[in-house]
Amino acid sequence: MWKRILKMFIGLYVPLFVLTLFLYYSQKAKQIENITERQIRATTMKKVSFEEECHSFLRNTNYWASLKYPKNFDPLEEHSSFLSSYLELIEYITIYDQFRFIDLEGKEIFRAERVGNDSIIISALQNKKHQPYVKAGLQLKRNQIFLSQISLNRENGVIEKPYKPVIRTVAPIFDNEQNQIGLVVINFKMKNFLDQMKSTVEDKNVYLLDEDYRVISSSTIKEDLPYELGNKISTIEGILKTTLISHNRDSTFVENGHIWSQQSINLNGATFTFGSISNLPTKIVTPSNWLLALEIPRTIVKAELQPVFKSLLTFNIISIISLLTLCYIFQKKKLEKEQFYKELESKNILLTRSKDQLEENNVMVNEMNNSLEIRNKQLSDFNYLISHNLRSPVTSMSVIVEMIQKEKNPEVLHQLLPKLDDVAKSITHLTEDINDYVAILDTKEIKITDINLKELILEVKNEFTETLLDNSGFEVLLNLEAWNHISYSKFYLQSIVHNFISNAIKYKRDNVDSHIQFESAIENKQKVLYVRDNGIGLNLERHGDNVFKLYKRFHRNISGKGMGLFLVKSQLEALNATITIDSKVGQGTTFKLIFEK
């Protein structure tokens, strides 16, 4: 009884469990969708903040690029008074780390550095012509500003301590006569901004990457730009533990239970007016293509999904208890009912046994009758095959023997003896095939073998006098390029070929070189054999319905029993092959044999 209860319980609970899983995953998908939407908004806010900060740097640089500088500008000597009014502005803007003017040869003509947070000092000049940002700046045109990568500041090739992440802007400057006199280069401090960028949002991890997927800043590590400090795991795989982050498109995806949101920041080619008087757009040139990525760890995702899981678990526990109770009551009632029907069924069994026995006896009688009908037909075919197939070779042998007896010419005798040997071999092969057929009758099945069609046709050909003699005026033509081998009953196929050649000889036209042609083909992936002769033909409009019927003859002036084509059709259909006929009076007949695939 308990097995039934358990089986019924499983049948009822499985659909409920599947429904529970469906609800869980649908609710999970909704929760993840809500989390993802919040994450996209947070990523967008971070991206906008980064872009606004960059715009602030570019706007400051554009201000210095738009000034009209004196001709032969010398900020330290002759034009120091021109620049003195701006030094207070440089000192006031605390995000300035370094402020420099560089001439067209890459040498500094003015250098101001921040010391501490509030003071600016004029420091020694340096030659910067080999620096990448100077080389890029010298390639700029009017109304273009270069924005560098974020990097740690270096002095004389050595990373400055304490570490200072900076970003550089470069713009060309022009004198009153609109001649370019050099570059303005500003180092902006990025430390405070990067700290703000990597501050977590709702327990999300924040990553800022460069175009080579190196981590610039991350909420999971203390130092910025760790790859410049020799940290070998500061790549996307080393710190983020993912390879799906890509610059190709902004996207959100789930990987190993973590939810990722990424947005590219590409300012290269962007244009801004910065509210200038000329209102001419300024184009940004930068090698950097940053990527901002936010990650929600698996633990946070699980915590968000925990209420859904608990509610569905409670529902399942209540459902299990209720279903077990219901199954117990139902099975107990069912067991009582089954006991009643079992007693009733035992009585019915006694009544039906006699009826079943009678039906079995009837089936056995029908099977015996069918077997007898099949055996009678096989015996009838066997009797005809022996009398029909032996007649031609025996007749041929008699004719050749009679010719040998009458012939005195040794050369002719030398030609007739091999032909007599061919007929004898045909009779021997036919005898062997008859033995095979007798074995078939005994085993009640047709033996299937692989047959070389060309060899079989040539073998049957030797059974006829008309094909043995070279000057008989009758030829057997072969075109078996499409296929030459077939799995079939050799005895049946030999009889079929024998009947076709026999009929072609019997119904040939007078005063015409007669022939029969066997041509193989592949149609609709099935093997097809065309048998064509140029005999007297047949009127199909008159006799078409009776061509393959037993004892039907259509040429009264030619002897025959009307069994050949009937036997051909029977032997083909016995192995699921079919035959069709196309014939015209005075032109010939074509048979098409289609064998099963």
C-alpha positions in Angstrom: 0.0 0.0 0.0 2.8 2.4 0.9 4.4 1.9 -2.5 1.1 3.0 -4.2 0.9 6.0 -1.9 4.5 6.9 -2.7 3.9 6.4 -6.5 0.7 8.5 -6.4 2.5 11.2 -4.3 5.3 11.4 -6.8 2.8 11.7 -9.7 1.0 14.6 -8.0 4.1 16.3 -6.5 6.3 16.3 -9.6 4.1 18.7 -11.6 3.8 20.9 -8.4 7.6 20.8 -8.0 8.1 21.7 -11.7 5.7 24.6 -11.1 7.7 25.6 -8.1 10.9 25.6 -10.1 9.2 27.6 -12.8 8.0 30.2 -10.2 11.4 30.3 -8.6 13.3 30.9 -11.8 10.8 33.4 -13.1 11.0 35.3 -9.8 14.7 34.9 -9.8 14.8 36.4 -13.4 12.7 39.3 -12.2 14.9 39.9 -9.2 18.0 39.8 -11.3 16.4 42.1 -13.8 15.6 44.6 -11.0 19.2 44.3 -9.7 20.5 44.8 -13.2 18.5 47.9 -13.7 19.8 49.4 -10.5 23.3 48.4 -11.5 23.0 50.0 -15.0 21.8 53.2 -13.4 24.8 53.1 -11.0 27.2 52.4 -13.8 25.7 55.3 -15.9 26.1 57.6 -12.9 29.7 56.6 -12.5 30.3 57.0 -16.2 28.7 60.5 -16.3 30.8 61.5 -13.3 34.0 60.4 -15.0 33.1 62.2 -18.3 32.2 65.4 -16.4 35.5 65.3 -14.6 37.3 64.9 -17.9 35.2 67.8 -19.3 36.4 69.9 -16.4 40.0 69.2 -17.2 39.4 69.9 -20.9 37.5 73.1 -20.1 40.4 74.4 -18.0 42.9 73.5 -20.7 40.8 75.2 -23.4 40.8 78.4 -21.2 44.6 78.5 -21.4 44.7 77.6 -25.1 42.3 80.5 -25.9 44.5 83.2 -24.3 46.3 85.7 -26.6 50.0 85.4 -25.7 52.6 88.0 -26.5 54.9 87.5 -29.4 58.1 85.7 -28.5 56.4 84.7 -25.2 58.9 84.5 -22.3 57.0 83.8 -19.1 60.0 83.8 -16.8 61.6 87.1 -17.9 60.1 89.5 -20.3 56.5 88.5 -19.9 56.5 87.5 -16.2 54.1 90.3 -15.4 51.7 88.9 -18.1 51.6 85.5 -16.3 51.7 86.8 -12.6 48.0 87.6 -12.6 47.3 84.0 -13.6 49.5 82.3 -11.0 46.9 83.0 -8.2 44.3 81.2 -10.4 46.7 78.2 -10.8 47.3 78.1 -7.1 43.6 78.3 -6.4 42.6 75.4 -8.6 43.9 72.5 -6.3 43.4 69.8 -8.9 46.4 71.3 -10.8 49.5 69.3 -9.9 51.8 70.7 -12.6 51.4 73.6 -15.0 53.9 74.0 -17.9 54.5 75.9 -21.1 56.6 74.0 -23.6 58.1 75.5 -26.8 57.9 73.9 -30.3 61.1 72.0 -29.7 59.7 70.2 -26.6 61.6 72.2 -24.0 59.9 73.7 -21.0 59.8 77.5 -20.8 57.7 77.6 -17.7 57.1 75.0 -14.9 55.0 75.4 -11.8 54.5 72.5 -9.3 52.2 72.1 -6.4 53.7 71.6 -3.0 51.3 70.4 -0.5 47.7 71.5 -1.1 47.9 75.2 -1.1 51.2 76.5 -2.6 52.7 76.6 -6.1 56.4 76.9 -6.7 58.3 77.7 -9.9 60.7 74.8 -10.5 63.6 74.0 -12.7 62.9 73.6 -16.4 63.2 70.2 -18.1 63.4 68.9 -21.7 60.3 66.9 -22.5 60.7 66.4 -26.3 60.8 62.6 -25.9 57.7 62.4 -23.8 54.7 60.8 -25.8 52.3 63.4 -24.6 54.6 66.2 -26.0 55.0 64.4 -29.3 51.2 64.0 -29.5 50.7 67.7 -28.6 53.1 69.0 -31.3 50.8 67.2 -33.8 47.7 69.0 -32.7 45.9 71.6 -34.8 44.1 74.7 -33.6 41.0 73.9 -31.6 42.3 70.4 -30.6 43.2 69.2 -27.1 45.1 66.0 -26.3 43.9 63.9 -23.3 46.5 61.4 -22.0 46.1 58.1 -20.3 45.9 58.0 -16.5 49.3 57.1 -15.0 51.5 57.5 -12.0 53.5 60.7 -12.1 57.2 60.1 -12.8 60.1 62.5 -12.3 63.3 61.6 -14.3 61.8 58.2 -15.2 61.1 57.2 -11.5 57.7 56.9 -10.0 57.2 59.8 -7.6 56.3 59.0 -4.0 53.8 59.3 -2.5 52.1 57.8 -5.5 50.2 60.4 -7.5 47.8 59.3 -10.3 47.6 62.0 -12.9 46.0 62.7 -16.3 47.6 65.2 -18.6 46.0 67.6 -21.1 47.9 69.3 -23.9 46.8 72.1 -26.2 48.6 74.4 -28.7 49.0 78.1 -27.7 49.2 81.1 -30.2 50.5 84.6 -30.0 48.6 87.8 -30.9 49.5 87.3 -34.6 48.0 83.8 -34.5 51.4 82.0 -34.8 51.8 78.9 -32.7 54.4 79.5 -30.0 54.2 76.2 -28.1 52.0 74.0 -25.9 50.3 74.3 -22.5 50.6 71.1 -20.5 48.6 70.6 -17.3 48.9 67.6 -14.9 45.6 67.1 -13.1 45.6 65.1 -9.8 43.3 62.0 -10.0 43.7 60.6 -6.5 40.5 62.1 -5.0 38.5 61.5 -8.1 39.6 57.8 -8.3 38.7 57.3 -4.7 35.3 58.7 -5.4 35.0 56.5 -8.5 35.8 53.3 -6.7 33.6 53.9 -3.7 31.1 51.0 -3.6 27.5 51.5 -4.6 25.1 49.1 -2.7 28.0 46.7 -2.0 28.9 46.6 -5.7 32.6 46.3 -6.8 33.7 49.1 -9.1 36.5 48.7 -11.7 38.0 51.3 -14.1 40.0 49.7 -16.9 42.1 51.1 -19.7 42.1 50.1 -23.4 44.4 47.1 -22.7 42.1 45.8 -19.9 44.6 46.8 -17.2 43.0 47.9 -13.9 43.4 51.6 -13.3 41.4 51.7 -10.1 39.3 49.2 -8.2 37.3 49.0 -5.0 38.9 45.6 -4.3 42.5 46.8 -4.2 44.1 49.6 -2.2 46.6 51.1 -4.7 45.6 52.7 -8.1 47.3 51.7 -11.3 48.7 48.5 -9.7 50.3 47.3 -13.0 52.7 50.3 -12.9 53.8 49.1 -9.4 54.8 45.6 -10.8 51.6 43.8 -9.8 51.4 41.0 -12.3 47.8 40.1 -11.6 46.5 43.6 -12.3 44.8 42.4 -15.6 41.2 41.6 -16.2 41.8 37.9 -15.4 44.0 38.5 -12.4 41.7 40.9 -10.4 38.2 40.6 -12.0 38.4 36.8 -12.5 36.4 37.1 -15.7 37.2 37.3 -19.5 33.8 38.4 -20.7 34.4 42.2 -20.2 34.7 43.8 -23.6 35.1 47.2 -25.2 32.9 46.2 -28.1 29.6 47.2 -26.6 27.9 48.3 -23.4 26.2 45.3 -21.8 25.0 43.5 -18.7 25.6 39.8 -18.1 25.6 37.1 -15.5 28.7 34.9 -15.0 29.2 32.2 -12.2 26.5 33.9 -10.1 28.0 37.4 -10.4 26.2 40.2 -12.2 28.3 42.4 -14.4 27.5 45.8 -16.0 30.0 47.5 -18.3 30.0 50.8 -20.2 32.8 52.2 -22.4 34.1 55.7 -22.1 35.6 56.9 -25.4 36.2 60.6 -25.7 38.4 60.4 -28.8 37.0 62.5 -31.6 34.3 64.1 -29.4 33.8 67.8 -29.9 32.8 70.5 -27.3 32.3 74.3 -27.6 33.1 75.0 -23.8 31.1 78.2 -24.2 33.9 79.9 -26.1 33.4 83.4 -27.6 34.1 82.1 -31.1 31.8 79.2 -30.5 34.2 77.0 -32.6 34.1 73.3 -31.5 37.1 71.9 -29.8 38.0 68.3 -30.8 39.4 65.8 -28.2 42.3 63.6 -29.2 43.1 60.8 -26.8 44.7 57.3 -27.1 42.6 56.1 -24.2 39.4 54.1 -24.3 38.3 53.5 -20.7 35.9 50.9 -19.5 33.8 51.2 -16.4 32.6 47.8 -14.9 30.4 47.2 -11.9 30.1 43.8 -10.2 27.5 42.4 -7.8 29.2 39.5 -6.0 27.5 36.1 -5.7 26.8 36.6 -2.0 24.8 39.8 -2.6 22.8 38.1 -5.4 22.0 35.2 -3.1 20.9 37.5 -0.3 18.5 39.3 -2.8 17.0 36.0 -3.8 16.8 34.5 -0.3 13.2 35.7 0.4 11.9 34.1 -2.8 13.6 30.8 -1.9 12.2 30.8 1.6 8.6 31.5 0.6 8.7 28.7 -2.1 10.3 26.3 0.4 7.5 26.9 2.9 4.9 26.3 0.2 6.5 23.0 -0.8 6.6 21.7 2.8 2.9 22.4 3.3 2.2 20.8 -0.1 4.1 17.6 0.7 2.2 17.1 4.0 -1.2 17.8 2.3 -0.5 15.5 -0.6 0.7 12.6 1.5 -2.5 12.8 3.6 -4.7 12.9 0.5 -2.8 10.0 -1.1 -3.2 7.8 2.0 -7.0 8.3 2.1 -7.4 7.7 -1.6 -5.3 4.5 -1.8 -7.1 3.0 1.2 -10.5 3.4 -0.5 -9.1 2.2 -3.8 -7.6 -1.0 -2.2 -11.0 -1.9 -0.8 -12.6 -1.5 -4.2 -9.9 -3.5 -5.9 -10.5 -6.4 -3.6 -14.2 -6.5 -4.6 -13.4 -6.4 -8.3 -10.7 -9.1 -7.9 -13.3 -11.6 -6.7 -15.5 -10.7 -9.6 -12.7 -10.9 -12.1 -11.8 -14.5 -11.1 -15.2 -15.7 -12.1 -15.0 -13.9 -15.5 -11.6 -15.5 -16.2 -13.2 -19.0 -16.0 -15.8 -17.9 -18.5 -13.3 -16.4 -21.0 -10.8 -19.3 -21.0 -12.9 -21.5 -23.2 -13.5 -18.6 -25.6 -9.7 -17.8 -25.8 -8.9 -21.5 -26.5 -11.4 -21.6 -29.3 -9.9 -18.4 -30.9 -6.4 -19.8 -30.7 -7.5 -23.0 -32.5 -9.1 -20.8 -35.3 -5.9 -18.8 -35.7 -3.8 -22.0 -36.0 -6.2 -23.4 -38.7 -5.9 -20.1 -40.6 -2.1 -20.1 -40.4 -2.0 -23.7 -41.7 -4.3 -22.8 -44.6 -2.1 -19.9 -45.5 1.0 -22.0 -45.4 -0.6 -24.6 -47.6 -1.6 -22.0 -50.2 2.0 -20.6 -50.2 3.5 -24.1 -50.6 1.0 -25.0 -53.4 2.0 -21.8 -55.3 5.7 -22.5 -54.8 5.3 -26.0 -56.1 3.3 -24.8 -59.1 6.0 -22.3 -59.9 8.7 -24.9 -59.4 7.0 -27.3 -61.8 6.7 -24.6 -64.5 10.2 -23.4 -64.0 11.7 -26.8 -64.4 9.7 -27.5 -67.6 10.1 -24.0 -69.1 13.8 -23.3 -68.2 15.1 -26.7 -69.1 13.4 -26.8 -72.5 15.6 -24.2 -74.2 19.1 -25.6 -73.2 18.0 -29.2 -73.9 16.6 -28.1 -77.3 19.9 -26.2 -78.0 21.9 -29.3 -77.0 19.8 -31.5 -79.3 20.3 -29.1 -82.2 24.1 -28.9 -81.7 24.4 -32.7 -81.3 22.4 -33.2 -84.5 24.6 -30.7 -86.3 27.7 -32.5 -85.0 26.4 -35.8 -86.2 25.7 -34.5 -89.7 28.8 -32.2 -90.0 31.9 -33.7 -91.7 34.0 -30.5 -91.7 36.5 -30.6 -88.8 36.7 -26.9 -88.5 32.9 -26.5 -88.0 33.0 -29.4 -85.5 35.8 -27.5 -83.7 33.5 -24.5 -83.4 30.4 -26.5 -82.3 32.1 -28.5 -79.5 32.8 -25.4 -77.3 29.2 -24.3 -77.8 28.0 -27.7 -76.7 30.2 -27.3 -73.6 28.6 -23.9 -72.8 25.1 -25.4 -73.1 26.2 -28.3 -70.8 27.5 -25.8 -68.3 24.2 -23.8 -68.4 22.3 -27.1 -67.7 24.7 -27.8 -64.8 24.2 -24.3 -63.4 20.4 -24.6 -63.8 20.5 -27.9 -62.0 22.4 -26.3 -59.1 19.9 -23.5 -59.0 17.0 -26.0 -59.0 18.6 -27.7 -56.0 18.8 -24.2 -54.3 15.1 -23.7 -55.1 14.2 -27.0 -53.6 16.1 -26.0 -50.5 14.1 -22.7 -50.5 10.9 -24.8 -50.6 12.1 -26.7 -47.6 13.1 -23.7 -45.6 10.1 -21.6 -46.7 12.3 -18.6 -47.5 14.0 -17.1 -50.6 17.8 -17.1 -50.6 19.3 -13.7 -51.4 22.8 -13.4 -52.8 25.0 -10.8 -54.4 24.7 -11.2 -58.2 27.0 -10.0 -61.0 24.3 -9.1 -63.5 26.6 -9.2 -66.5 27.8 -12.7 -65.7 24.3 -13.9 -65.1 22.9 -12.5 -68.4 25.9 -14.0 -70.4 25.3 -17.3 -68.7 21.6 -17.3 -69.6 22.5 -16.2 -73.1 24.4 -19.4 -73.7 21.2 -21.4 -73.2 19.8 -20.3 -76.6 20.9 -21.5 -80.0 20.0 -18.1 -81.5 22.6 -16.4 -79.3 25.3 -19.1 -79.5 25.6 -18.9 -83.3 27.4 -15.8 -84.6 25.3 -15.5 -87.8 21.9 -16.0 -86.1 20.8 -12.4 -86.6 20.0 -11.9 -82.9 22.2 -10.0 -80.4 22.1 -9.5 -76.6 23.3 -5.9 -75.8 24.5 -4.8 -72.4 24.8 -1.3 -70.9 25.4 -1.8 -67.2 27.6 1.2 -66.3 25.1 2.6 -63.7 25.2 -0.6 -61.6 26.2 -4.2 -62.2 25.7 -5.9 -58.8 22.4 -6.5 -57.0 21.3 -8.5 -53.9 18.5 -10.8 -55.2 17.4 -14.4 -55.7 19.8 -15.8 -58.3 17.2 -18.4 -59.3 14.5 -15.8 -59.7 16.6 -13.3 -61.6 18.0 -16.1 -63.9 14.4 -17.1 -64.7 13.4 -13.5 -65.3 16.3 -12.9 -67.7 15.6 -16.2 -69.4 12.0 -15.2 -70.1 12.9 -11.8 -71.5 15.5 -13.3 -73.9 13.1 -16.1 -74.8 10.3 -13.7 -75.6 12.6 -11.4 -77.6 13.7 -14.3 -79.8 10.1 -15.7 -80.1 8.6 -12.3 -81.0 11.3 -10.9 -83.2 10.5 -9.2 -86.6 11.4 -10.8 -89.9 14.0 -9.3 -92.1 15.4 -7.2 -89.2 18.5 -7.6 -87.2 16.9 -8.3 -83.9 18.3 -7.6 -80.4 17.5 -7.3 -76.8 19.3 -4.7 -74.6 19.7 -4.7 -70.8 20.5 -1.2 -69.4 20.9 -0.3 -65.7 20.1 3.1 -64.2 19.6 4.8 -60.8 16.3 6.7 -60.4 15.1 8.3 -57.2 17.9 6.4 -55.4 16.6 3.1 -56.6 18.1 0.5 -58.9 16.3 0.3 -62.3 16.8 -2.2 -65.1 15.5 -1.4 -68.6 14.9 -4.4 -70.9 14.4 -3.2 -74.6 13.8 -5.3 -77.7 13.0 -4.4 -81.3 10.4 -7.1 -81.8 6.9 -7.1 -83.2 5.6 -5.2 -80.2 2.2 -5.2 -78.5 -1.0 -3.2 -78.7 -1.3 -1.9 -75.1 -4.6 -0.1 -75.7 -6.1 -3.5 -76.4 -4.1 -5.9 -74.2 -2.6 -3.6 -71.6 -4.7 -4.8 -68.7 -3.9 -8.5 -69.4 -0.1 -8.4 -70.1 0.9 -10.0 -66.8 -2.1 -12.3 -66.2 -1.8 -16.0 -66.2 -2.4 -17.9 -69.5 -2.9 -14.8 -71.6 -1.5 -14.9 -75.2 -1.7 -12.1 -77.7 -0.2 -13.5 -80.9 -2.1 -16.6 -82.0 0.3 -17.4 -84.8 3.2 -17.9 -82.3 3.3 -20.8 -79.9 3.3 -20.2 -76.1 1.6 -20.9 -72.9 1.1 -17.4 -71.6 2.9 -17.9 -68.3 6.3 -16.2 -68.9 5.3 -12.6 -68.0 3.0 -13.8 -65.2 5.9 -15.7 -63.7 8.3 -12.6 -64.2 5.8 -10.3 -62.3 5.3 -12.9 -59.6 9.0 -13.4 -59.0 9.6 -9.7 -58.9 6.8 -8.9 -56.5 7.9 -11.8 -54.2 10.9 -9.6 -53.4 9.1 -6.2 -53.5 10.2 -5.3 -57.0 7.8 -3.9 -59.6 7.6 -4.0 -63.4 6.0 -1.8 -66.1 5.7 -2.1 -69.8 5.8 0.3 -72.8 5.3 -1.2 -76.2 4.4 -0.1 -79.8 3.3 -2.5 -82.5 6.1 -2.9 -85.2 8.7 -1.1 -83.1 9.4 -3.1 -80.0 8.8 -3.4 -76.3 10.5 -1.8 -73.2 10.2 -3.3 -69.7 11.2 -1.2 -66.6 12.1 -3.2 -63.5 12.3 -1.2 -60.3 14.0 -2.9 -57.3 13.4 -1.9 -53.7 15.9 0.4 -52.0 
